[in-house]
Amino acid sequence: MFQAAGSPRLEIIFGDQPSYVSGFAAPFKRQLEEALDATVETEIRGYVQISEGQMRGDFLMSWQYDNGWLEPDDWLYPSFHSRGTKNSYRYQDSQLDSLLEAQRREFDEERRRELVLDIQRYLLDKALPRLDYVTPINLWVAWPYYRSFRPSPFFGESFRLANAWIDREDPSYEGRRA
């Protein structure tokens, strides 16, 4: 497909923070050059420059840090709705807009889950203006009696504490009773 498209020169902008993001630039460039026999240029920029450049349409691809999303609407609506605040690729699709608006109105959890899956399938089938590379890190330490909580490295995790509890019958809890 790349050759059928004329083997265009690829320009990829990498975010400057955290430092490991810019560290991906050289190996990613090398891998694209080897796999596609492509001409690849990379550049490291700050996030303000990246955001401004995306909104102007100065470049097609960037590799940036993001701290993830806890709620699908946090990234779906802003990124893919015609009037989305992060729709820097200017993607407009009235059918997708309808799906995005419907998932915002849905209170039934299972029905909303299905709508979100439909949106993701639609995006994969009809458009691919954004690709997210996700690497969750879930290393943590807790006492064995601390139950039903597993943190992840993103902000806004407080809601997970609603299910956390102390198992006072666990043998490791012995001697901790006040």
C-alpha positions as CSV (number, residue, x, y, z in Angstrom):
1,M,0.0,0.0,0.0
2,F,2.8,2.4,0.8
3,Q,4.4,1.8,-2.6
4,A,1.0,2.1,-4.3
5,A,0.7,5.5,-2.7
6,G,3.9,6.6,-4.3
7,S,6.2,5.9,-1.4
8,P,5.8,9.4,0.0
9,R,8.4,11.0,2.2
10,L,7.3,10.5,5.9
11,E,7.7,13.4,8.4
12,I,7.0,12.4,12.0
13,I,7.0,14.8,14.9
14,F,7.9,13.4,18.4
15,G,7.0,15.1,21.7
16,D,9.9,16.2,23.8
17,Q,8.5,15.0,27.2
18,P,8.8,12.6,28.9
19,S,12.3,11.9,27.5
20,Y,11.5,8.3,26.5
21,V,9.0,9.6,23.9
22,S,11.7,11.4,21.9
23,G,13.9,8.3,22.4
24,F,11.5,6.4,20.2
25,A,12.4,8.7,17.2
26,A,15.6,7.0,16.0
27,P,14.5,3.4,16.3
28,F,11.0,4.2,14.8
29,K,12.7,6.0,11.8
30,R,15.1,3.1,11.3
31,Q,12.3,0.5,11.4
32,L,10.1,2.4,8.9
33,E,13.1,2.9,6.6
34,E,13.9,-0.9,6.7
35,A,10.3,-2.1,6.5
36,L,9.1,0.3,3.8
37,D,12.3,1.4,2.1
38,A,10.9,4.9,3.0
39,T,12.5,8.3,3.3
40,V,11.8,9.3,6.9
41,E,12.4,12.5,8.7
42,T,11.8,13.0,12.4
43,E,11.8,16.1,14.5
44,I,11.4,16.7,18.3
45,R,9.1,19.5,19.4
46,G,7.4,20.7,22.5
47,Y,3.7,20.0,23.0
48,V,2.5,23.6,22.4
49,Q,4.3,23.5,19.0
50,I,2.8,20.1,18.2
51,S,-0.8,21.2,19.1
52,E,-0.5,24.5,17.1
53,G,1.0,22.6,14.2
54,Q,-1.8,20.0,14.3
55,M,-4.5,22.6,14.3
56,R,-2.8,24.4,11.3
57,G,-2.4,21.0,9.5
58,D,1.4,21.4,9.3
59,F,2.1,17.7,9.6
60,L,0.3,14.4,9.3
61,M,1.9,12.3,12.0
62,S,3.1,12.8,15.6
63,W,4.1,10.5,18.4
64,Q,3.2,12.0,21.8
65,Y,2.7,11.1,25.4
66,D,-0.8,11.0,26.7
67,N,-1.8,9.8,30.1
68,G,-4.7,7.7,28.9
69,W,-8.5,7.9,29.3
70,L,-10.7,6.5,31.9
71,E,-13.9,7.4,30.1
72,P,-14.2,6.6,26.3
73,D,-16.0,10.0,25.7
74,D,-12.8,11.8,27.0
75,W,-11.0,10.9,23.8
76,L,-13.7,9.8,21.3
77,Y,-15.8,13.0,21.2
78,P,-13.1,15.6,21.3
79,S,-10.9,13.7,18.8
80,F,-13.5,12.5,16.2
81,H,-16.6,14.6,16.4
82,S,-16.9,17.2,13.6
83,R,-16.9,19.9,16.3
84,G,-14.4,18.2,18.6
85,T,-11.8,20.4,20.2
86,K,-9.0,17.9,19.4
87,N,-10.1,17.1,15.9
88,S,-6.9,18.5,14.4
89,Y,-7.3,16.2,11.3
90,R,-10.6,18.0,10.5
91,Y,-12.4,14.7,10.1
92,Q,-16.1,15.2,9.5
93,D,-18.7,12.5,9.3
94,S,-22.4,13.0,10.2
95,Q,-23.0,9.3,10.9
96,L,-20.0,9.2,13.3
97,D,-21.2,12.4,14.9
98,S,-24.6,10.7,15.5
99,L,-23.0,7.7,17.2
100,L,-20.8,9.9,19.3
101,E,-23.8,12.0,20.4
102,A,-25.8,8.8,21.1
103,Q,-23.2,7.3,23.4
104,R,-23.2,10.6,25.4
105,R,-26.9,10.3,25.9
106,E,-27.0,6.6,26.8
107,F,-27.5,5.7,30.5
108,D,-27.8,2.0,30.1
109,E,-24.2,0.8,30.7
110,E,-24.4,-2.3,28.4
111,R,-26.0,-0.4,25.6
112,R,-23.5,2.4,25.9
113,R,-20.6,-0.1,25.9
114,E,-22.0,-1.5,22.6
115,L,-22.3,2.0,21.1
116,V,-18.6,2.7,22.1
117,L,-17.6,-0.6,20.4
118,D,-19.6,0.4,17.3
119,I,-17.8,3.7,17.2
120,Q,-14.4,2.0,17.4
121,R,-15.4,-0.5,14.7
122,Y,-16.7,2.4,12.5
123,L,-13.4,4.3,12.9
124,L,-11.4,1.2,12.0
125,D,-13.6,0.6,9.0
126,K,-14.1,4.1,7.7
127,A,-11.3,6.3,8.9
128,L,-8.0,6.2,10.6
129,P,-7.0,9.7,11.4
130,R,-5.5,8.7,14.7
131,L,-3.6,5.7,16.0
132,D,-2.9,5.3,19.7
133,Y,0.1,3.2,20.9
134,V,-0.8,2.1,24.4
135,T,1.6,0.7,27.0
136,P,-0.1,0.3,30.4
137,I,2.2,0.0,33.4
138,N,0.6,-1.7,36.4
139,L,3.4,-2.4,38.8
140,W,2.3,-1.9,42.4
141,V,2.7,-3.3,45.9
142,A,-0.1,-3.9,48.4
143,W,-0.7,-5.9,51.6
144,P,-2.4,-9.2,50.8
145,Y,-5.5,-8.0,52.8
146,Y,-6.0,-5.0,50.6
147,R,-8.7,-6.2,48.1
148,S,-10.3,-5.2,44.8
149,F,-8.0,-2.4,43.8
150,R,-5.5,-2.3,41.0
151,P,-4.1,1.1,40.1
152,S,-2.8,2.2,36.7
153,P,-0.5,5.1,35.9
154,F,-3.2,7.6,34.9
155,F,-4.9,10.5,36.7
156,G,-8.5,10.3,37.9
157,E,-8.3,6.8,39.3
158,S,-10.2,7.7,42.5
159,F,-13.4,6.0,41.4
160,R,-11.6,2.6,41.7
161,L,-11.4,3.1,45.5
162,A,-15.1,2.5,45.7
163,N,-14.5,-1.2,45.3
164,A,-11.4,-1.4,47.6
165,W,-11.7,-3.1,50.9
166,I,-9.7,-4.5,53.8
167,D,-10.1,-8.2,54.4
168,R,-9.8,-8.4,58.2
169,E,-10.0,-12.2,58.1
170,D,-6.8,-12.5,56.0
171,P,-4.0,-14.0,58.1
172,S,-1.6,-11.2,57.1
173,Y,-4.0,-8.7,58.8
174,E,-3.5,-10.4,62.2
175,G,-2.0,-7.9,64.7
176,R,-3.1,-4.8,62.8
177,R,-6.4,-4.5,64.5
178,A,-6.7,-1.3,66.4
